[in-house]
């Protein structure tokens, strides 16, 4: 490994794929959990506000209707005005009034508005819906009626684009700015008028704003947490992987053209074997495989075999060879000595051509003449005389 490759090894190799996968997964899971929590908690908060408003409005409407009945009988509405102003100051209601069945305004919580109406609620049809206000009278019902109501001087603090998803998924009454509660006033079982009070949805709007603000904070926290956790895990994976590479020596660097050329020049032509190196079976050479290709030697050439190392005739060089019966080779003729190895039964009589010596039996064979072989009819050469023995 060159110095250049060592410097490359120390460079910061960040697993961006793992980081992005972890970041996206954690962001999706965290965002889903945060939105689910905000949705469920916000819906429960709105339900609590509505339920609380309806409950205390029922009690408040009963009190207003009772005082209005007594005031109508006594033709004195001072106590009813006092009650309206008290509830306005307590911020329990936003507006309250008492009208008769013909729309005549008797008492209003706001003196300025009372003067502008000039004694009849029908003079301002934009601000007051007479049909909704006189529902208990027209239906002759003693029940409390409540419905969404648009307060003229109060606007919904959300744009139209924001109200559409809120209305569809979060709160259906987001387009109205308040509620209208109306209760009939009965004298001797006959409805003479109705007491009405308006409550704005400011608490609902505040709850929705708070949920949105909490959602932004939670989403920011989710993104930041996902980034930090993903970065930490990616760095741990990177260093762990590099540690494994260092232990296994799995680093591979691309070779330049000069390095490949130098490597090719240094490559040995013949592989060197060291120790217990294994040679493939396909490369093993056996001498017997080429025996069929050895040409036959001519008969007139002499064949000389090397004697085995363990059995030599050095001990018989100085001794006189035994005489053999029959034809013997002349002193000028060449001869071949054959040494027989093995155990031979001593009781078997020795043939004339064999002589038992201490180192084994020695046989002196005459040299076969090439001319005699050529003149002979037989074209085959017999083997040496076999020797039978036990061993």
N, C-alpha and C positions, 0 to 999 in steps of 0.2 A: 504494500500500500504506500503510495507516494505521499509526500507532505501535503500536496494539494488535496488529496482525498481525505487526509486526516482533518484538514481545516473544514472541508465540507461536512464531515461527521459531526463536528461541534456546532453546526448551524441549528437554529431553532426551527424544528419541523412540527407545526401545530396541526392536530387532527381537526380540520375545519368541518368535515362531514359529520363527525360525532358531535361536535359542538352544536351545529345547526339542528341536528336531529333531536338532541336533548333539549335545546332551547325551545324549539317549536312544540315539542310534546309537553314540556312543563308549562309553557305559556297557554296552550289550549286547555290543559287540565285545570290550571290555576284560574284562568279566566272563566271557565265553565262553573267551577266551584264558587267563585266570587259572585258571579251574576245570579246563580241559583240562590245563594244566601241572601243577596240583596232583594231579589224578587219575592222570596217567601217572607222575609222579615218586613219588607215594605208593604206588601199586601196585608199582612197582619196588623201593621201600624195603622193603615187607612181604615181597616175594619173596626179597630178599637176606637178611632176618632169618630166614625159615623155612629157607632153604637152608643158612645157616650153622649154625642150631640142629640140623638133622638131621645135618649132616656131623660136627660135633664130638660129637653124641650117639651116633653109630655107633661112633666110636673109644672114647668113654667107656663104652659098654655092653660092648664087647669086653673092656675092662680090668676092669670090675666082674665080668663072668662068669668071667674067668680067675682072678681072686683068690678069688671065691666057690667055685669048683671046688677050688682048692688048700686053702682054709680048711675046706671040708666034708670033704675027705679027711683033713686033719690034725685035725679037730674043734677048730680054734683060729680064732676069728673076729676077733682083735684087729687084724690087718692090714687086714681089710675095713672095720672100724669107723674105723680111721685114715684110710683112703682116702675114705670117705664124708664125714668131718668136713673133710678138706682141700678137697674140692670145694664143700662148703657155704660154707666161709670164703671161697673164691675167687668166690663168687656165681655159680658156673657152674650149679648146680642148686639147687632149693628143698627137696627131700626125696628120700631114698633108703632102700631097705630090701631085705632078702633073705628070701624065704619058701620053704617047702618045698611040695611038690605037694598036701599036705593042708591048707594054709593056715597052718601053724605059722610064727610070726614068729621069725626067727633073729637078725637085726641090723636096727636102725633108726637113722637119722641123728639123730633127736631122742629124747633119753632120756625126756622127759616123755610123749611120745606112745607110746613103747614100753611104759612102765609101764601107761598107760591101756588098752592093747590086751590086756594080760594074756596075752601069748604067742601070740595068734591074731588074724590080720587080720580074721577073720569077725566078731569082736566089735563092729566098727564098720562096718556095711554102708553107713551114710550117707556116710562119708568114703571108703571104699574099695570099688570094684567088683571083686569076686572073679573074675568071668568075664573081665574085661579084663586083670586082673593075671596070670592063669594061662593066657593064650592060648598062649604057646609050649609049655607043658606039655600042654595038651589037644590041640594040633595037632602036637605032636612036631616042632617046627620050630626050626632054629638061626638063623632070621632075626630081625632086630630089628623089633618091632612098635611103632608109634607112632600115637597117636590123640588127639583133643581130649579134655580132661578137666576136670571142674569141681573146683576146689580149694575146700574148704569155708570155710576161713578167709580166702579172697581173693574179692573181688567185682569184677565188670566195672565199670569207672568210667564207664559210660554208661547213661542211662535206657532204658527199653523203647522209647520213641518215637524215640530217637536210634539205637538198635541196628537197628531195622527197615530204614531206608534204607542204613545202613552194610553190613548183611548182604546186602542185595539188590544194591547197586551197587559196594561197595568191598572188603569183606573178609567172606567167608562164615563164618569161624570166630570172629566177634566175641562170640557168646553163651557161649562157654566161657572159663574163666579160665586154662587151662594145657594142657600136653601130658603124656601118659603114655608113657614109653618102657619097654619090657619085653624082656628077653633070657633065653632058657632056659639053665639050667645042666645039663650032661649029664655023667654018670659012666658010662664004658664004653658010651656010646651010648644010655643010658637017662636021660630027664629026671627029675631029682630035685627041681627047684625053679626059681625064676626070680628074677633081680635086676631091681628096678624103680626108676626115679627119675622125679620130677615136676619139670617146668620151667614156670614161670609165663609168661604172655604179656605181661608188663609191658613188654617192649621193643616189642611190637606196639602196645600201648595208647599208649605214649609217642609212637610214630611217628604214630598217628592223631591224637592231641591236637596234636602239632606241625603236622601238615598243616592241621588246622582253624584253629589260631592263625595260621599263615601265610596261609591263605585269607582270614581276616578282615582282616589287614593289607593284603593285596593288593587286596581289594575296596575298602577305605577309600582306598587310593592310586589305584585306578581311578576311583572316584567323584570324588575331589578333582581328579585330572588332567583328567577329562572336564569338570568344572565350569569349571576355569581355561581350558582350551583353547576350550571353547564360548563362554565369556564374551569371550575375547580376539578370536576370529574374529567374533563378533557386533558387538563395538565397532568393529572394522576395517571391516566391511560397512556399519555405520551411518554412520561418518564418510566413507567412500568414496561412499556413495549421496548424502549431503548435499552433498559436494563437487561431484558431477555435477549435482545440482539447482541449485547456485549458478551453475555455468557455463552451464547451459542455460536458466536462468530458468524452471524448471518448477514453481515454487511456486504453488500455488493455495489461496486461503483462502476460506471461505464468507462471502459478503457478508450484512451485516445488512439489515433492512428499510429503514433510513434510508439506507444506502449505495446500495441498489438504486434507491430513489426519486431520490436525488441524481444517479445515473448516467443515469437516464431523462430528467431535466430538462436535463442538459448535452448530450444527444445531438443533433447538428445535424440539421435537417430536410433540407437539401440537401447532399449530400457534396461536399467541396472536392477538386478535382483538382490535384495538384502534379507538376510535372515531366512525366515520361513515363508518367503514370497510364493504365491500360488501361480502356476503357469496354467493358462486355459488348456483344456484337453485337445482343442483343435490345433494348438501350436506344438504339441508333443510329437517328436520324430522317433520312429522305431526303425532300427536298421533292418529288421526282418522284412519290412514292407518292400524293400528293393532287391531282395534275394533273387527274385525271378528275372530281374533284369541283368544279372551278372553273366557275362558270356563264358562258354565252356573253354577251359584252357587246353591247349594242344597236348597230345600224349607225350611228345618228346621233351616237354619241359618237366623239370623236377619239382616235386611238391615237398616242401619242408614245413613240418608242424612244430610249433614251439612246445617244449615240455612243460608240464604243470609245475608250479613252484613247489608244491608240497611233495612231489615224487620226482626226484632227479636220479640220474644214473651215475652221479659222481662217485658213488661208492664202488661202482663196478668198473671204473675206467682202468684200474690197474690189474684187474683179475683177468684170467684167461677164460674166454668164452668156451662153453662145452662143445665137444665134438658131436656132430649129428650124423646119423646113419643115412645112407643114400647119397644123393648128389649134394655136394657142398659148393658154395660159391668160392671161386678162386679169390686169392688175396687181392687181385687187381679189381675185382668186381665190387660194386657198391652194394650196400645192404641197408635195411631199415630195421631198427629195433622197436619192439612193441612191449610195453610194460603192462601187465595185467594186474588189475586191482581187485581186491575182494578176497573173501575167505574161500579156500579150496580144501576139499576133504583130502587129508593126507593119506587115507587108506586106499584111495583110488590110484592104481598104478599110473605112473607118469608116462605119457607118450614119449617116443624117442625124440620128437622135435622140441619137447619142453624140458626145461631144467629148473628144478626148485631151488631157489636161492633164499637167503635170509630176508631180503627186501622184497621178494616176490618172484614170479616166474618170468623167465626171459626167453623170447622166441626170436630166432634169427631167420628171417625170410629172404630167399634169394631175390635178386633183382629181375623183374620180368623184362625181357627184351622187347623192344618196340617192333623189331622185324618179325619176331615170333608171333606177336599179336596180329600183325598185318597178314601173315601167312596162314594163321589159324582160320578155320571156318566159322568159329563162334565170334560173334561181334561184341559179346558182353564180357565184362570183367567180373569175375566172381569176388565175393568178399573174402576177408581173411578167414582162416579156419576157426570155427567157433570153439570155445572152451566151455565145457560144462562143469559146473561145480556147485556146491551148496554154500550158500551165504546169504 
